[in-house]
């Protein structure tokens, strides 16, 4: 269980996270939704201890440290691979540092996405770089796979492929926390949605709960964000009246 | 083989050869400059206390023992090697920020179970540059000492 308790983080005067508390049991695919600057990336970076924060984040009751950090992996749109290295060199490095690294999963995914094994990452297209970033996160052998907007730049078919592969390969004890804007696209793949706005959790619901209420994720998110459907038509109306 | 061994001590995918070449060039030029300064200082120090005869033999005045420059007093130019140590420190900073170039590989390095890996890969190269520099300084000092004792007659040799 990954437990986040009363986590706050500020950048200067801007409060990026405000007293956030949420927990993630094993075996879930969680969508972490929020607009730009809502605090999604800050939350993921806090979990990974890439930034300092106030509060507590524990994994199976223990603070995240070098003793259990291998249970967390990370894929980010900023890319955390080494551009001058080839995929095979990455595999060797990961194997050296992450004993649970899955060669089998790495090879299958490399083959599935048809990525070249012996070219440096810097020569890859943006889409291929994104794919590779996610492949490494999935192959590390982590229990919690944190994915932060890693598909910005990939086409819809590619993303669909990825979601299907994800569902097919995940083990029971693996949890994916998927931070994304693409709510409609992932609504069929996730089991739970956590909504974040201005550094606060404003919604947390499982897709099962929504189904039981006859609701759907997109409507739930729109309600949580007080989305006004008439906003566009009203604005257009006002604009046309002015002319 | 050597390259493979060294790769483990530098950031992943980092080309450390320019750094080694630059260190070697700095050491060569600074060594040449230091030796020239040492030799010039020695000549300058000996000039007032030597007499030159027609046959070219240089004899130091017997009363001039305190006027002959000591070995250590001729080593001032060794300060130039500080440039190499400054370079070593700057490369450590560069190697750290290398992890922000074209990606954020710093995220990977910071979440490794072996936390020292990042620092090992950023600092080892600087330690190597410093060791090379210290070795060159030691060698050069030995050469200077040999030069000093071969020029200054034994009874006038003073270290400090």
Interface residues (C-beta under 8 A of the other chain):
Chain A: X48 X49 X50 X66 X67 X69 X70 X72 X74 X76 X78 X79 X80 X81 X82 X83 X84 X85 X89 X93 X97 X98 X120 X121 X122
Chain B: X11 X12 X13 X14 X15 X101 X102 X103 X104 X105 X106 X107 X108 X110 X111 X112 X113 X114 X115 X117
